[in-house]
């Protein structure tokens, strides 16, 4: 399991990158920035992620206080994942990354024509 970065007076960019650089991290956070998800819904949205990888990443993000996990006591119990207050502060950053990706992709397409 990936270690959660310790809170030390290191470079702020290093802190952010250590937390956000997992293979699935940004995709999970982007999905959760849209609305809360049940585990299976999130797995379907991410298509190629394995249940084990999703579970590990959700656990890591929960330990880092970026997401929250709510267990609903139904039969069977259901779990809903959402961004925490700290995680919601990433929403503008995620939006900017998405906008940048769209602009970059369109420039790449224009260059190939």
Buried (B, 14 or more C-beta within 10 A) or exposed (E): EBEBBEEEEEEEEEBEEBBBEBEBBBBBBBBBBEEBBEBEBBBEBBEEBEEEBBEBBBBBBBEBEBBBBEEEEEEEEEEBBBBBEEBEEBBEBBEEBEEEEEEEEEEEEEEEE
